[in-house]
Amino acid sequence: MSDASEIARGPGEMMGNAGPGMLAGLRVIEVADERAEYTGLLLAGLGAEVVKVEPPEGNATRRIGPFLEDEPSLERSLFFWNYNRNKKSVVLDLRETLAREHMLRLLEGADVLLAWDFLTPVLAEAWPSADRLRWVHTASAGVDNVLTPEVAASDIVVTNSRGVFDGSLSEYVLGLVLAFAKDLPGTWDRQRRREWQHRDTERVAGTTAVIVGVGPVGRATARLLRAVTSNPPSEFSAPGALSARS
């Protein structure tokens, strides 16, 4: 684990950055993956000091290709290089008490916190040290874990990633509905045993889904489920065709 004072330049410099930008003097702490790295890149390009905090195993985006000379490596991800130009970096394992103490010192004097781990208690622990914090952005849709009573009572702006996960989460829900209705786990189990067995499964068409919550994820889920739970097309007449019952 690196000491918080051992902050080195990130992988590359912002091209065309001729001098201090309009955000010079702004300090940003980035504990983020690809969902917030671009935000940090933009702020760094405008002159802010962006300090990226990575776990010992490296940020997840280091594993995203393409890679330099097509050789996968934590140090050769062009994706990571592109989105982390002009940033400083430090390695901290936030699961360790000592690392969280270093994080407290990093947040002293910081203006912005970009966080992807919405379950981390680091903000609540660091609150006494966050003397200049003005903006907290979480890469999750919910803000419960960062919206502590102290933050709620302050003038800090808290933003989330509302709308980012609508498609992926609604597709996940649809996948689970189909998996349970068609017993896909049973199919996979029989496939592993090289066994064929005829069995009946449930129909999804004609069923009713109850969605608790009408936020963006709930509405996106409703749109997908409506497409598969509505009556089959065979029950309706084609445009311009005579009904079989007429």
C-alpha positions in Angstrom: 0.0 0.0 0.0 1.4 3.4 -0.9 1.5 6.3 1.6 -0.9 9.1 0.7 2.0 11.4 0.3 3.5 9.2 -2.5 1.4 10.6 -5.3 2.9 10.3 -8.7 1.8 11.6 -12.1 -0.8 9.6 -13.8 -0.3 7.9 -17.2 0.2 10.8 -19.6 -0.5 14.5 -19.8 -3.6 16.3 -21.2 -2.7 17.2 -24.8 -3.0 20.9 -25.5 -3.0 22.0 -21.9 -0.8 25.0 -22.2 -1.3 26.4 -18.8 -3.5 26.6 -15.7 -7.1 26.2 -16.6 -10.3 27.8 -15.2 -10.5 25.1 -12.5 -7.0 25.7 -11.2 -7.0 25.3 -7.4 -9.9 22.8 -7.4 -9.0 19.5 -5.7 -10.8 16.3 -6.8 -10.6 12.9 -5.2 -11.6 10.2 -7.6 -12.5 6.7 -6.4 -14.2 5.6 -9.6 -14.3 3.2 -12.5 -15.4 4.0 -16.1 -18.7 5.5 -14.9 -16.9 8.5 -13.4 -13.4 8.5 -14.9 -14.5 10.6 -17.8 -15.8 13.3 -15.3 -12.4 13.3 -13.7 -10.7 13.6 -17.1 -12.8 16.7 -18.0 -12.1 18.3 -14.6 -8.4 17.6 -15.0 -8.4 19.1 -18.5 -9.9 22.3 -17.1 -7.0 22.6 -14.6 -8.3 20.8 -11.5 -6.0 18.7 -9.4 -7.5 15.2 -9.7 -6.1 12.5 -7.4 -7.2 9.0 -8.5 -7.4 6.3 -5.7 -6.8 2.8 -6.9 -7.0 -0.6 -5.0 -3.8 -2.7 -4.8 -4.9 -4.9 -7.7 -5.4 -1.9 -9.9 -8.5 -0.1 -11.2 -11.0 -2.3 -13.1 -10.6 -0.1 -16.2 -6.9 -1.3 -16.5 -8.4 -4.6 -17.7 -10.4 -3.0 -20.5 -8.9 -3.1 -24.0 -7.6 -2.3 -26.5 -4.0 -2.8 -25.2 -0.7 -1.5 -26.4 0.6 -3.8 -29.1 -2.3 -6.2 -28.3 -0.6 -7.4 -25.1 -3.0 -7.4 -22.2 -1.5 -5.9 -19.1 -2.5 -3.6 -16.2 0.1 -1.1 -17.5 -0.9 -1.3 -21.2 -4.6 -0.5 -21.4 -5.2 2.3 -23.9 -8.7 2.7 -22.4 -7.2 3.4 -19.0 -4.5 5.7 -20.4 -7.1 7.7 -22.3 -9.5 8.4 -19.4 -6.8 9.0 -16.8 -4.6 11.6 -18.4 -3.3 14.5 -16.3 -4.3 12.8 -13.0 -2.3 12.0 -10.0 -2.6 8.6 -8.5 -2.3 6.8 -5.2 -2.8 3.1 -4.2 -5.0 2.5 -1.1 -6.8 -0.6 0.1 -9.8 1.0 1.6 -10.7 -2.3 3.4 -7.8 -1.6 5.7 -8.0 0.8 8.6 -4.7 2.5 7.9 -5.6 3.1 4.3 -8.9 4.8 5.3 -6.8 7.0 7.6 -4.8 8.0 4.6 -8.0 8.7 2.7 -9.1 11.1 5.5 -5.9 13.1 4.9 -6.5 13.1 1.1 -10.0 14.5 1.7 -8.7 17.4 3.7 -9.0 20.4 1.5 -10.7 18.5 -1.3 -13.6 20.2 -3.1 -15.0 17.2 -5.0 -15.4 13.5 -4.3 -16.2 11.1 -7.3 -17.1 7.8 -5.8 -18.1 4.5 -7.5 -18.3 2.3 -4.4 -21.7 3.3 -3.0 -21.4 0.9 -0.1 -18.2 2.4 1.3 -18.5 4.1 4.7 -15.5 6.3 3.9 -17.4 9.5 3.5 -19.1 9.2 6.8 -15.7 8.4 8.4 -14.0 11.2 6.6 -16.7 13.9 7.3 -14.7 15.7 10.0 -11.8 16.0 7.6 -13.9 17.1 4.6 -13.7 20.8 5.5 -13.9 22.1 1.9 -16.1 19.5 0.2 -18.7 21.0 -2.1 -19.7 18.2 -4.5 -20.1 14.5 -4.1 -21.0 12.3 -7.1 -21.8 8.6 -6.7 -21.8 6.2 -9.7 -24.9 4.5 -8.3 -28.5 5.4 -8.8 -29.2 5.5 -5.0 -27.4 8.0 -2.7 -28.4 6.5 0.7 -24.9 5.6 1.8 -23.4 9.0 0.9 -26.3 11.1 2.1 -25.4 11.0 5.7 -27.2 13.3 8.2 -24.2 15.6 8.1 -24.2 15.8 4.3 -28.0 16.3 4.2 -27.7 19.2 6.6 -24.9 20.9 4.7 -24.7 22.9 1.4 -22.8 20.0 -0.4 -24.3 19.1 -3.8 -24.9 15.4 -4.1 -25.4 13.9 -7.6 -26.0 10.4 -8.8 -25.9 8.4 -12.0 -29.6 8.4 -12.6 -30.5 7.0 -16.0 -27.2 5.1 -16.5 -28.4 1.7 -15.4 -32.0 1.7 -16.8 -31.2 -0.6 -19.7 -28.9 -3.0 -18.1 -31.0 -3.5 -14.9 -34.3 -3.9 -16.9 -32.6 -6.5 -19.1 -31.4 -8.3 -16.0 -34.9 -8.4 -14.6 -36.3 -9.7 -17.9 -33.5 -12.3 -18.0 -34.4 -13.6 -14.6 -38.1 -13.7 -15.4 -37.4 -15.9 -18.5 -34.9 -18.0 -16.5 -37.4 -18.8 -13.8 -40.4 -19.3 -16.2 -38.4 -21.6 -18.5 -36.4 -23.3 -15.8 -33.0 -22.4 -17.4 -31.1 -23.6 -14.3 -32.7 -27.0 -14.8 -31.8 -27.0 -18.4 -28.2 -26.2 -17.7 -28.1 -28.9 -15.0 -29.4 -31.5 -17.4 -27.0 -30.4 -20.1 -24.1 -30.9 -17.7 -25.4 -34.4 -17.0 -26.0 -35.0 -20.8 -29.6 -35.9 -20.0 -32.7 -35.0 -22.0 -36.0 -34.8 -20.3 -39.3 -33.5 -21.6 -40.9 -31.1 -19.2 -43.5 -28.3 -19.2 -42.5 -24.8 -18.4 -44.5 -21.7 -17.7 -45.7 -19.1 -20.3 -44.7 -15.5 -19.7 -47.3 -14.1 -22.2 -50.6 -13.3 -20.5 -49.1 -12.9 -17.0 -49.1 -9.8 -14.8 -46.0 -8.2 -13.3 -46.2 -5.9 -10.3 -43.3 -3.3 -10.2 -42.8 -1.5 -6.9 -41.3 1.9 -7.8 -41.9 4.1 -10.7 -38.3 5.5 -11.2 -36.3 5.2 -14.4 -35.3 1.6 -13.7 -38.9 0.6 -12.9 -40.3 2.3 -16.0 -37.6 0.7 -18.3 -38.4 -2.7 -16.7 -42.1 -2.2 -17.3 -41.5 -1.4 -21.0 -39.6 -4.7 -21.5 -42.0 -6.8 -19.5 -45.0 -5.4 -21.3 -43.4 -6.6 -24.6 -43.3 -10.2 -23.4 -46.3 -10.4 -21.1 -48.8 -9.0 -23.6 -51.1 -11.4 -25.6 -49.3 -13.3 -28.4 -49.7 -11.7 -31.9 -51.6 -14.8 -33.1 -54.6 -13.6 -31.0 -54.9 -10.5 -33.1 -55.7 -9.9 -36.8 -52.9 -8.7 -39.1 -53.4 -5.1 -40.4 -55.9 -5.2 -43.3 -56.8 -8.9 -42.8 -60.2 -10.3 -42.0 -60.8 -11.7 -38.6 -61.2 -15.5 -38.4 -64.3 -14.9 -36.4 -66.0 -12.6 -38.9 
